[in-house]
């Protein structure tokens, strides 16, 4: 029997195997650090210190993690329906446009807690709209979702540049960005939450969108595992022929799954646009859409796993910046190598240890 078909307990599938992958990634990263003449243990210590050693560091870590939760959930929803949405980056760009237009329209008139739910809807609608054409082409014309969503990433980035340079730019200014939102268009920071744990947030842009991300994760869990639609999505993801035999409409599920995926990616924009910079800028997504792929895979496409995986990547981002500041020999490119190794072992090689785990588990059961 193939090891891929042997069932393993959840604590091995979702706990031990990802942990082993992570340890191997860090061991190889430590070897790379050693090759350039730095201490791996010192680098690891700086990584933890920069990401978790202060209230401000934790705030930055959770700020990055917030964006990764949204994009990780976006990828996971599509994967459960058998779709590989590579377009979260472009969908987040358009989501930024949606929430920025809401903030620009309402910030003069209402407080943030009135603007926020409208901005959530706006970001979600614009993100879903950008996923609509790839979804339609997949559902009705058989176009490959990976190719079309990649193409729409570039189109979305180009569209955003055009709008910021020619339409939304502040008159008389050179910077391609909108005006700064007033308080009614800004998401407040979560300093009070940090204070509950005796920590100071400092300059970190950790904001209310983190709570929205947690609510989105709960919604995805309910949708995928507690609804008829979620069951249909998972059935289609396992076997398209079995879904067809059960009478599950392929085109409808593809459209719904991709629109939900695009909406979640679009909501990622709330974090940097309304929570951090309080304006719409070029390249505000910063690659979070692509990181979301690794976050989803490492989190086994489950909302709880995605939250922990997003926090891990938040640690890598914030701790990596601290390392490159304290250890000049470890450049930003070296940090990208470390992140790439984590992605490699958590994504492409996520089942590398599974055959060995199956053999050990079977021997343990037989003993």
C-alpha positions in Angstrom: 0.0 0.0 0.0 1.3 3.5 -0.9 2.2 5.6 2.2 0.2 8.4 0.8 -3.0 6.4 1.4 -2.1 5.3 5.0 -4.1 7.4 7.5 -2.1 9.1 10.3 -3.3 10.8 13.5 -4.0 14.5 13.2 -1.2 15.3 15.7 1.3 13.7 13.2 -0.3 15.2 10.0 -0.9 18.7 11.4 1.7 18.9 14.1 4.8 16.7 13.9 5.3 16.7 10.1 5.1 20.5 9.7 7.4 20.9 12.8 10.0 18.6 11.2 9.8 20.5 7.9 10.3 23.7 9.8 13.3 22.4 11.8 15.0 21.2 8.6 14.5 24.6 7.0 16.1 26.3 10.0 19.0 23.8 10.1 19.8 24.5 6.4 19.3 28.2 7.0 21.8 28.0 9.9 24.3 26.3 7.7 24.0 29.1 5.1 24.5 31.7 7.9 27.6 29.7 9.1 29.0 29.7 5.6 29.1 33.5 5.4 30.9 33.7 8.8 28.1 34.4 11.2 26.9 32.4 14.2 23.6 30.6 13.5 22.7 30.6 17.2 23.3 34.3 17.4 21.2 34.9 14.2 18.4 32.8 15.7 18.5 34.7 18.9 18.3 38.0 17.0 15.4 36.6 15.0 13.4 35.8 18.2 14.5 39.0 19.9 13.4 41.2 17.0 10.1 39.5 16.5 9.0 38.6 20.0 11.4 40.4 22.4 9.4 43.6 22.8 5.8 44.9 22.6 6.7 46.8 19.5 8.4 43.8 17.8 5.3 41.6 18.6 3.1 44.4 17.2 5.0 44.4 13.9 5.0 40.6 13.8 1.2 40.5 14.2 0.8 43.3 11.7 2.6 41.2 9.0 0.7 38.1 10.2 -2.7 39.9 9.7 -2.0 40.3 5.9 -0.9 36.7 5.6 -4.0 35.4 7.4 -6.2 37.0 4.8 -4.2 35.8 1.8 -3.7 32.3 3.3 -7.4 32.0 3.8 -7.9 33.2 0.2 -5.7 30.4 -1.1 -7.2 27.8 1.2 -10.8 28.4 0.1 -9.9 27.9 -3.5 -7.8 24.8 -2.8 -10.7 23.1 -1.0 -12.6 23.4 -4.3 -9.7 22.0 -6.3 -8.5 25.4 -7.5 -5.1 26.9 -7.2 -5.7 30.7 -7.0 -2.3 32.4 -7.6 -4.1 35.7 -8.0 -4.4 36.8 -4.4 -1.8 39.5 -5.1 -3.8 41.2 -7.8 -7.1 40.7 -5.9 -5.6 42.4 -2.9 -4.6 45.4 -5.1 -8.1 45.8 -6.2 -9.4 45.3 -2.7 -7.1 48.2 -1.7 -8.9 50.4 -4.3 -12.3 49.3 -2.9 -11.5 50.2 0.7 -9.7 53.4 -0.2 -12.7 54.7 -2.2 -14.9 54.0 0.8 -12.5 55.8 3.2 -12.1 58.8 0.9 -15.9 59.1 0.6 -16.8 58.6 4.3 -13.9 59.8 6.4 -15.3 63.4 6.5 -18.7 62.4 7.8 -18.6 59.3 10.0 -16.3 57.7 12.6 -14.1 54.8 11.8 -16.4 52.1 13.2 -19.1 53.2 10.6 -16.6 53.3 7.8 -15.0 50.0 8.7 -17.9 47.6 7.8 -18.5 49.5 4.5 -14.8 49.3 3.7 -14.8 45.5 4.5 -17.6 45.1 2.0 -15.9 47.4 -0.6 -12.6 45.6 -0.3 -14.3 42.2 -0.6 -16.4 43.2 -3.6 -13.5 44.6 -5.5 -11.3 41.6 -4.8 -14.1 39.2 -5.8 -14.7 41.3 -9.0 -11.0 40.8 -9.9 -11.4 37.0 -9.4 -14.6 36.9 -11.5 -13.1 36.7 -15.0 -10.5 34.0 -14.2 -13.3 32.1 -12.4 -15.7 32.4 -15.4 -13.0 31.3 -17.8 -12.2 28.3 -15.7 -15.9 27.4 -15.1 -17.2 28.0 -18.6 -14.2 27.8 -21.0 -11.8 25.4 -19.3 -9.0 28.0 -19.1 -6.4 27.1 -16.5 -7.0 29.1 -13.3 -3.2 29.3 -12.5 -2.4 31.0 -15.8 -5.3 33.5 -15.8 -4.8 34.5 -12.1 -1.1 35.1 -12.7 -1.9 37.3 -15.7 -4.5 39.3 -13.6 -1.8 39.9 -11.0 0.2 42.0 -13.5 -2.9 43.6 -14.9 -4.1 44.6 -11.4 -0.7 46.1 -10.6 -0.6 48.1 -13.8 -4.1 49.3 -13.3 -3.3 50.5 -9.8 -0.3 52.4 -11.0 -2.4 54.1 -13.7 -5.1 55.1 -11.2 -2.7 56.5 -8.6 -0.7 58.4 -11.2 -3.5 59.8 -13.3 -6.7 59.7 -11.3 -6.3 59.4 -7.5 -3.1 61.4 -7.0 -3.2 64.5 -4.8 -3.1 67.5 -7.2 0.3 69.2 -7.1 2.2 66.2 -5.6 4.6 63.9 -7.2 4.0 60.8 -5.0 1.6 58.4 -6.6 -0.8 58.0 -3.7 -4.1 59.3 -2.4 -4.5 61.9 0.2 -4.2 60.7 3.8 -7.5 59.5 5.3 -9.0 61.5 8.2 -9.6 59.7 11.4 -13.0 58.5 10.1 -11.1 56.4 7.5 -8.4 55.0 9.7 -8.5 51.7 11.6 -7.3 52.3 15.2 -4.3 50.5 16.6 -4.7 47.7 19.1 -2.5 49.3 21.8 -5.1 48.5 24.4 -4.8 44.8 23.6 -1.0 44.9 24.0 -1.5 46.7 27.3 -3.6 43.8 28.7 -0.4 41.7 28.4 1.8 44.4 29.9 3.5 45.4 26.6 3.7 48.7 24.7 2.8 48.8 21.1 5.1 51.7 20.2 5.3 52.6 16.6 4.0 49.2 15.3 0.9 49.5 13.0 -0.9 46.5 14.6 -4.5 47.5 14.1 -8.2 46.4 14.2 -7.9 44.5 10.9 -6.2 41.7 13.0 -9.6 41.1 14.7 -11.3 41.1 11.3 -8.8 38.5 10.1 -9.7 36.3 13.0 -13.4 36.7 12.3 -12.7 35.8 8.6 -10.8 32.6 9.7 -13.9 31.6 11.8 -16.2 32.3 8.9 -14.0 30.1 6.6 -14.1 27.3 9.2 -17.9 27.4 9.4 -18.2 27.6 5.6 -15.9 24.8 4.7 -16.7 22.3 7.4 -20.2 23.2 8.6 -22.3 24.0 5.5 -23.7 22.2 2.5 -21.8 24.6 0.2 -18.5 23.7 2.0 -19.2 20.0 1.6 -19.8 20.5 -2.1 -16.6 22.5 -2.4 -14.6 19.8 -0.6 -16.2 17.1 -2.7 -15.2 18.9 -5.9 -11.7 19.4 -4.6 -11.3 15.7 -3.9 -12.8 14.4 -7.2 -14.5 16.3 -10.0 -16.0 13.1 -11.4 -17.4 12.1 -8.0 -18.9 15.6 -7.6 -20.5 15.3 -11.1 -21.9 11.9 -10.1 -23.4 13.4 -7.0 -25.1 16.2 -9.0 -22.8 19.0 -7.7 -22.8 21.8 -10.3 -19.2 22.3 -11.3 -19.5 25.8 -12.7 -21.5 27.2 -9.8 -19.0 25.9 -7.2 -16.0 27.1 -9.1 -17.5 30.6 -9.4 -18.5 30.8 -5.7 -15.2 29.5 -4.4 -13.2 31.9 -6.6 -15.4 34.9 -5.7 -15.0 34.0 -2.0 -11.3 33.6 -2.4 -11.0 36.9 -4.2 -13.0 38.6 -1.5 -10.7 37.4 1.3 -7.7 38.5 -0.7 -9.2 41.9 -1.2 -9.8 42.3 2.5 -6.1 42.0 3.1 -5.9 45.6 1.9 -7.6 46.8 5.1 -4.4 46.2 7.0 -1.9 48.3 5.1 -4.3 50.8 3.5 -6.6 51.8 6.4 -4.6 50.4 9.3 -0.9 51.3 8.6 -0.4 54.1 6.0 -3.9 55.6 6.0 -3.7 56.1 2.3 -3.5 54.1 -0.9 0.0 53.7 -2.3 1.8 51.8 -5.1 2.9 48.2 -4.1 1.2 48.2 -0.8 0.6 44.5 -1.0 4.3 43.8 -0.8 4.1 40.1 -1.9 1.6 39.1 0.7 -0.5 37.4 -1.9 2.3 35.0 -2.8 3.3 34.4 0.8 -0.3 33.4 1.4 0.3 30.3 -0.8 3.0 29.1 1.6 1.0 30.1 4.6 -2.0 28.0 3.4 0.1 25.0 2.5 2.0 25.0 5.8 -1.3 25.5 7.7 -2.7 22.5 5.8 -5.5 24.7 4.4 -7.2 24.9 7.8 -8.0 28.3 9.4 -6.3 27.4 12.7 -3.2 26.2 11.0 -3.2 29.3 8.7 -3.2 31.6 11.8 -0.2 29.9 13.3 1.6 29.7 10.0 0.9 33.4 9.3 2.4 34.3 12.7 5.5 32.2 11.8 5.9 34.2 8.6 5.3 37.4 10.6 8.2 36.3 12.9 10.4 35.7 9.8 9.6 39.1 8.3 10.0 41.2 11.5 12.9 39.1 12.9 14.6 39.1 9.5 14.6 42.9 9.4 16.1 42.9 12.9 18.8 40.4 11.9 19.8 42.4 8.8 20.1 45.5 11.0 22.2 43.9 13.7 24.2 41.6 11.4 25.1 43.6 8.3 26.7 40.5 6.7 23.2 39.0 6.6 21.5 41.1 3.9 17.9 41.3 3.0 18.5 38.8 0.2 19.8 36.3 2.8 16.6 36.7 4.7 14.6 36.0 1.6 16.7 32.8 1.2 15.7 31.7 4.7 12.0 32.5 3.9 12.4 30.6 0.7 13.7 27.5 2.5 10.7 27.5 4.8 8.4 27.8 1.8 10.3 25.0 0.1 10.0 22.5 3.0 6.5 23.6 4.1 5.1 23.6 0.6 6.9 21.7 -2.2 8.4 19.1 0.2 5.6 19.1 2.8 5.3 15.2 2.6 9.0 14.5 2.6 8.9 12.9 6.0 5.5 11.2 5.6 6.8 7.7 4.4 9.2 7.5 7.4 6.4 8.6 9.7 4.1 5.9 8.3 6.7 3.2 8.8 7.4 4.3 12.4 3.7 4.6 13.2 3.0 1.2 11.8 5.8 -0.4 13.8 4.6 1.3 16.9 1.1 0.0 16.4 2.3 -3.5 15.7 4.5 -3.6 18.8 
